[in-house]
Amino acid sequence: MYEPLTRPVDRRTLIRGLFGVSALAVAGPALAACAGGASQTDVPGLTTVTTQLGWKKLAQFGGHFAALKNGYFEEEGINAQFLSGGPNIDPVNVVVTGQADIGDANGSDIIKASSQGIPIQAFATIYQETPNALMSLKSNPVTTLDQMSGKTVGLPAGEHALLKAMLTKAGVDPATVTMVPVGTDPSILSSGQVDGYIGYGTQQGLSLQQQGVGVDIVYFAELGNPDYGNALFATEETVSGKADALTRWLRADIRGWEYFVAHPEEIAQYTWDQYHQETGAVLADEKVSAAAAVPLITSGAAQQNGLMWIEPATFATVAALYADAGAIDAPVDVNTVMTQSILSAVAKDT
């Protein structure tokens, strides 16, 4: 049975305090999914660290799987477990209730959680630029925020506040954009049901291109949003009290992402071999997606400081974006939202 790095403290009280009574209803399905998502057998002599992924076990998480494949975690004394995500699993919920030690989310999601008093902290990021992108047909281009006015844009329900914030910053009235909730199937765009579609450019966008659909892909960084993608976080208690285990885990994980950057198609193949029966992924799409992810992983602060580095200025910019649009509940202290302490410890020891 899995024993997390941080023991949950009065789990039911914690859920009620952080998420409200209604969260108890949704926590059950999410946690049940986690419990069945991976082997959680402890390994003698190794520290078990469990990570709740933000989505399914696809190539977008290939660096984690490269570290597993190459034995990097074991070399650091870590038994690394990765739980598959999905539409009904909230990594923040899973982490604060002690069912996983680490989660991943967009930097903006961590900012929103912090503004609600949820005690989590980002300590690294996979993507220096979020893979979130605006996609449109070349026959009906919507490639700027201005061009969204008067258009219908499909996007996940959880991204509505973000798009409103981006439009507001760009001087576009969000009321002029018809926003409709969509899932992860981009055929709603290719069939012409929406003018624009927001999802992962490295996945849905490239998948459409692989099918021969003429699609423009504009990543959020090009639209004035420097958000981090798949930023790694833990509770403040874990970051401060279990720093050694997190440091060893991150040192191994960085090596995994370095391997991924050098061998994206190899790791896409490996990830597909291991998990495609669970994910239903298409191998050709996974290989293209992995190659397209590399520049998003290696850009920004990673160029000067190494992979997975995070900067307070980026979190501050995104927090201001949300605050200006009224999309967060309260001002946030960037020093509470994120920390460089684990990254600095890794850099010191390498």
C-alpha positions as CSV (number, residue, x, y, z in Angstrom):
1,M,0.0,0.0,0.0
2,Y,1.3,3.5,-0.9
3,E,2.5,5.6,2.0
4,P,2.9,9.2,0.7
5,L,5.8,11.4,1.6
6,T,3.4,13.6,3.5
7,R,0.8,11.9,5.6
8,P,-2.6,13.5,5.1
9,V,-3.7,15.4,8.2
10,D,-7.4,14.8,9.0
11,R,-8.1,14.3,5.3
12,R,-11.9,15.0,5.5
13,T,-11.3,18.3,7.5
14,L,-8.6,19.4,5.0
15,I,-10.9,18.8,2.0
16,R,-13.8,20.7,3.7
17,G,-11.5,23.6,4.7
18,L,-9.8,24.0,1.3
19,F,-12.5,23.1,-1.2
20,G,-15.8,23.3,0.6
21,V,-18.3,20.5,1.4
22,S,-19.0,19.9,-2.3
23,A,-15.4,18.7,-2.9
24,L,-16.1,15.7,-0.8
25,A,-18.4,14.4,-3.5
26,V,-15.8,14.8,-6.3
27,A,-12.8,13.7,-4.3
28,G,-14.1,10.1,-4.2
29,P,-14.0,9.4,-8.0
30,A,-10.7,11.2,-8.4
31,L,-9.0,9.3,-5.6
32,A,-10.4,6.0,-6.6
33,A,-9.0,6.6,-10.1
34,C,-5.6,7.4,-8.6
35,A,-5.6,4.3,-6.5
36,G,-6.0,2.1,-9.5
37,G,-3.8,4.1,-11.8
38,A,-0.4,2.6,-10.9
39,S,1.4,0.0,-8.9
40,Q,2.0,1.5,-5.4
41,T,4.2,-1.2,-4.0
42,D,7.0,0.1,-1.8
43,V,10.5,-1.0,-2.6
44,P,12.8,-1.7,0.3
45,G,15.6,0.9,0.5
46,L,13.9,3.4,-1.8
47,T,11.7,6.4,-0.9
48,T,8.4,6.2,-2.7
49,V,7.4,9.5,-4.4
50,T,4.1,9.5,-6.2
51,T,3.2,12.0,-8.9
52,Q,-0.3,12.8,-10.1
53,L,-0.1,13.6,-13.8
54,G,-2.4,16.3,-15.2
55,W,-3.5,14.1,-18.0
56,K,-3.0,10.6,-19.5
57,K,0.3,8.9,-19.9
58,L,1.2,10.4,-23.2
59,A,4.4,11.7,-24.8
60,Q,3.8,15.1,-23.2
61,F,5.1,13.4,-20.0
62,G,7.9,11.5,-21.8
63,G,10.7,12.9,-19.7
64,H,9.3,11.2,-16.6
65,F,9.1,7.9,-18.4
66,A,12.6,8.3,-19.8
67,A,13.9,8.7,-16.2
68,L,12.0,5.5,-15.3
69,K,13.3,3.6,-18.4
70,N,16.9,4.6,-17.8
71,G,16.9,3.9,-14.0
72,Y,17.6,7.5,-13.0
73,F,15.2,7.5,-10.1
74,E,16.6,4.3,-8.6
75,E,20.1,5.8,-8.8
76,E,18.8,8.6,-6.5
77,G,17.1,6.1,-4.1
78,I,13.6,6.9,-5.3
79,N,10.8,4.6,-6.2
80,A,8.9,6.9,-8.6
81,Q,5.2,6.3,-9.2
82,F,3.1,8.1,-11.8
83,L,-0.7,8.2,-11.6
84,S,-2.6,8.7,-14.8
85,G,-4.7,11.8,-15.0
86,G,-8.0,12.4,-16.8
87,P,-11.0,14.7,-17.0
88,N,-12.4,13.8,-13.6
89,I,-9.1,14.0,-11.7
90,D,-7.9,17.3,-10.2
91,P,-4.2,17.1,-9.3
92,V,-4.5,19.9,-6.7
93,N,-7.2,18.0,-4.9
94,V,-5.2,14.8,-5.1
95,V,-2.0,16.4,-3.7
96,V,-3.6,18.4,-0.8
97,T,-5.4,15.3,0.4
98,G,-2.2,13.3,0.6
99,Q,-2.9,10.8,-2.2
100,A,0.2,12.0,-4.1
101,D,3.3,13.9,-3.2
102,I,3.6,15.9,-6.5
103,G,1.1,17.1,-9.0
104,D,1.3,19.1,-12.2
105,A,-0.8,22.0,-13.5
106,N,-0.4,25.2,-15.5
107,G,1.3,27.9,-13.5
108,S,-2.0,29.9,-13.7
109,D,-3.8,27.1,-12.0
110,I,-1.3,27.1,-9.1
111,I,-1.8,30.8,-8.8
112,K,-5.5,30.4,-8.6
113,A,-5.2,27.8,-5.9
114,S,-2.9,30.0,-3.9
115,S,-5.3,32.9,-4.2
116,Q,-7.9,30.6,-2.6
117,G,-5.6,29.8,0.3
118,I,-4.7,26.3,-0.9
119,P,-1.1,25.6,0.5
120,I,0.7,24.3,-2.6
121,Q,3.9,25.6,-4.2
122,A,5.4,25.2,-7.6
123,F,9.0,24.0,-7.5
124,A,9.8,23.3,-11.2
125,T,8.1,23.2,-14.6
126,I,8.2,20.8,-17.6
127,Y,7.2,23.4,-20.2
128,Q,8.7,26.9,-20.2
129,E,5.8,27.9,-22.5
130,T,2.4,26.2,-22.0
131,P,1.4,24.0,-25.0
132,N,-2.0,25.6,-24.8
133,A,-2.7,27.2,-28.2
134,L,-5.3,28.8,-30.3
135,M,-6.1,26.7,-33.4
136,S,-8.1,27.7,-36.4
137,L,-8.6,26.5,-40.0
138,K,-6.4,28.1,-42.6
139,S,-9.6,28.8,-44.5
140,N,-11.0,30.8,-41.6
141,P,-8.0,32.1,-39.7
142,V,-8.3,33.3,-36.1
143,T,-4.7,33.9,-35.1
144,T,-4.9,36.9,-32.8
145,L,-7.0,37.9,-29.8
146,D,-8.5,40.8,-31.8
147,Q,-9.7,38.3,-34.5
148,M,-11.7,36.4,-31.8
149,S,-14.2,39.3,-31.6
150,G,-17.5,38.1,-33.2
151,K,-16.2,34.5,-33.4
152,T,-17.1,31.3,-31.7
153,V,-14.3,29.7,-29.8
154,G,-14.3,26.2,-28.3
155,L,-12.3,25.6,-25.1
156,P,-12.3,23.5,-21.9
157,A,-14.6,25.0,-19.3
158,G,-11.7,25.5,-16.9
159,E,-10.0,27.8,-19.4
160,H,-12.8,30.4,-19.7
161,A,-11.4,32.6,-17.0
162,L,-7.9,32.5,-18.6
163,L,-9.2,33.5,-22.1
164,K,-11.3,36.3,-20.6
165,A,-8.1,37.5,-18.8
166,M,-6.1,37.4,-22.0
167,L,-8.8,39.2,-24.0
168,T,-9.2,41.9,-21.4
169,K,-5.4,42.6,-21.4
170,A,-5.5,42.8,-25.2
171,G,-8.4,45.3,-25.0
172,V,-10.9,42.9,-26.4
173,D,-14.3,42.8,-24.7
174,P,-14.8,39.1,-23.7
175,A,-18.6,39.6,-24.3
176,T,-17.9,39.8,-28.0
177,V,-16.5,36.3,-28.1
178,T,-18.9,33.3,-27.9
179,M,-17.2,30.7,-25.7
180,V,-18.4,27.1,-25.9
181,P,-17.1,24.2,-23.7
182,V,-15.4,21.4,-25.6
183,G,-13.5,18.3,-24.8
184,T,-10.3,17.0,-26.3
185,D,-11.6,16.0,-29.7
186,P,-10.6,18.8,-32.2
187,S,-13.0,17.6,-34.8
188,I,-15.4,20.3,-33.6
189,L,-12.9,22.7,-35.4
190,S,-12.3,20.6,-38.5
191,S,-16.1,20.2,-39.0
192,G,-16.6,24.0,-38.8
193,Q,-18.7,24.0,-35.6
194,V,-16.4,26.6,-34.1
195,D,-14.1,29.3,-35.6
196,G,-11.3,28.7,-33.0
197,Y,-10.3,25.9,-30.7
198,I,-8.2,26.0,-27.6
199,G,-6.2,23.0,-26.6
200,Y,-2.7,21.6,-26.7
201,G,-1.1,22.7,-30.0
202,T,1.4,19.8,-29.6
203,Q,-1.5,17.3,-29.5
204,Q,-4.8,18.3,-31.0
205,G,-3.3,20.8,-33.4
206,L,-0.7,18.5,-34.8
207,S,-3.1,15.6,-34.8
208,L,-5.3,17.6,-37.2
209,Q,-2.3,18.5,-39.4
210,Q,-1.4,14.8,-39.5
211,Q,-4.9,14.1,-40.8
212,G,-4.3,16.6,-43.6
213,V,-6.4,19.4,-42.1
214,G,-5.0,22.9,-42.8
215,V,-4.6,24.4,-39.3
216,D,-2.9,27.4,-37.9
217,I,-1.4,26.9,-34.4
218,V,-0.7,29.9,-32.2
219,Y,0.8,29.2,-28.8
220,F,-0.3,31.3,-25.8
221,A,3.1,32.8,-25.4
222,E,2.5,34.5,-28.8
223,L,-0.8,35.8,-27.5
224,G,0.8,37.6,-24.5
225,N,0.4,34.8,-21.9
226,P,3.8,33.5,-20.7
227,D,2.2,30.8,-18.5
228,Y,4.2,27.7,-17.5
229,G,2.8,24.4,-18.7
230,N,2.8,21.3,-16.5
231,A,4.4,23.1,-13.6
232,L,5.3,20.7,-10.8
233,F,4.0,21.4,-7.3
234,A,3.7,20.0,-3.8
235,T,2.2,21.1,-0.6
236,E,4.2,23.7,1.3
237,E,4.7,21.1,4.0
238,T,6.3,18.7,1.6
239,V,8.5,21.3,0.0
240,S,9.9,22.4,3.3
241,G,9.8,19.1,5.3
242,K,10.8,16.6,2.6
243,A,13.2,18.7,0.6
244,D,15.8,16.0,0.3
245,A,13.5,13.5,-1.3
246,L,12.1,16.1,-3.7
247,T,15.6,17.2,-4.6
248,R,16.6,13.6,-5.4
249,W,13.4,13.0,-7.4
250,L,13.9,16.3,-9.3
251,R,17.5,15.6,-10.1
252,A,16.5,12.2,-11.7
253,D,13.6,13.8,-13.5
254,I,15.7,16.5,-15.0
255,R,18.0,13.9,-16.4
256,G,14.9,12.2,-17.9
257,W,13.8,15.4,-19.6
258,E,17.3,16.0,-20.9
259,Y,17.2,12.5,-22.4
260,F,13.7,13.2,-23.9
261,V,14.9,16.5,-25.5
262,A,17.8,14.6,-27.1
263,H,15.6,11.6,-28.2
264,P,12.0,12.7,-28.5
265,E,10.8,10.1,-31.0
266,E,12.5,7.2,-29.1
267,I,10.8,8.2,-25.9
268,A,7.5,8.7,-27.7
269,Q,7.8,5.1,-29.0
270,Y,8.7,3.9,-25.5
271,T,5.7,5.7,-23.9
272,W,3.4,4.4,-26.6
273,D,4.7,0.8,-26.1
274,Q,4.1,1.1,-22.3
275,Y,0.7,2.8,-22.2
276,H,-1.1,3.0,-25.5
277,Q,-3.6,0.3,-24.5
278,E,-4.6,2.6,-21.6
279,T,-4.5,5.9,-23.5
280,G,-5.6,4.9,-27.0
281,A,-2.8,7.1,-28.4
282,V,-1.8,7.1,-32.1
283,L,1.9,6.4,-32.4
284,A,2.5,8.8,-35.4
285,D,0.8,11.6,-33.5
286,E,2.9,10.9,-30.4
287,K,6.1,11.1,-32.3
288,V,5.2,14.4,-33.9
289,S,4.0,15.7,-30.6
290,A,7.2,14.8,-28.8
291,A,9.3,16.6,-31.4
292,A,7.1,19.7,-31.3
293,A,7.3,19.8,-27.5
294,V,11.1,20.2,-27.4
295,P,11.3,24.0,-28.1
296,L,8.6,24.6,-25.5
297,I,10.7,22.7,-22.9
298,T,14.1,24.3,-23.8
299,S,13.1,27.9,-24.2
300,G,12.9,30.8,-21.7
301,A,14.8,30.4,-18.4
302,A,15.8,26.9,-19.3
303,Q,18.3,28.3,-21.8
304,Q,20.3,30.0,-19.0
305,N,19.6,27.9,-16.0
306,G,18.8,24.4,-17.3
307,L,15.6,22.4,-17.9
308,M,12.6,22.8,-15.6
309,W,13.7,26.2,-14.1
310,I,11.1,28.6,-12.9
311,E,11.2,32.4,-12.4
312,P,9.2,34.6,-10.0
313,A,8.8,37.2,-12.7
314,T,6.8,34.8,-14.9
315,F,4.5,33.9,-12.1
316,A,4.1,37.6,-11.3
317,T,3.2,38.4,-14.9
318,V,0.5,35.7,-15.0
319,A,-0.8,36.7,-11.6
320,A,-1.2,40.3,-12.7
321,L,-3.0,39.1,-15.9
322,Y,-5.5,37.2,-13.8
323,A,-5.9,40.0,-11.2
324,D,-6.5,42.7,-13.9
325,A,-9.4,40.5,-15.3
326,G,-10.8,39.7,-11.8
327,A,-10.1,36.0,-12.4
328,I,-8.5,35.3,-9.0
329,D,-10.1,35.6,-5.6
330,A,-7.3,37.6,-3.9
331,P,-3.8,39.0,-4.5
332,V,-1.1,36.4,-4.3
333,D,2.5,36.5,-2.9
334,V,4.7,35.1,-5.6
335,N,7.1,33.8,-2.9
336,T,4.2,31.7,-1.7
337,V,3.1,30.5,-5.1
338,M,6.6,29.2,-6.1
339,T,10.1,28.4,-4.8
340,Q,13.4,27.9,-6.5
341,S,14.8,26.1,-3.4
342,I,14.6,22.5,-4.8
343,L,16.0,23.6,-8.2
344,S,18.8,25.4,-6.5
345,A,19.6,22.3,-4.4
346,V,19.8,20.2,-7.5
347,A,22.0,22.7,-9.2
348,K,24.3,22.9,-6.2
349,D,24.8,19.1,-6.1
350,T,25.4,18.7,-9.9
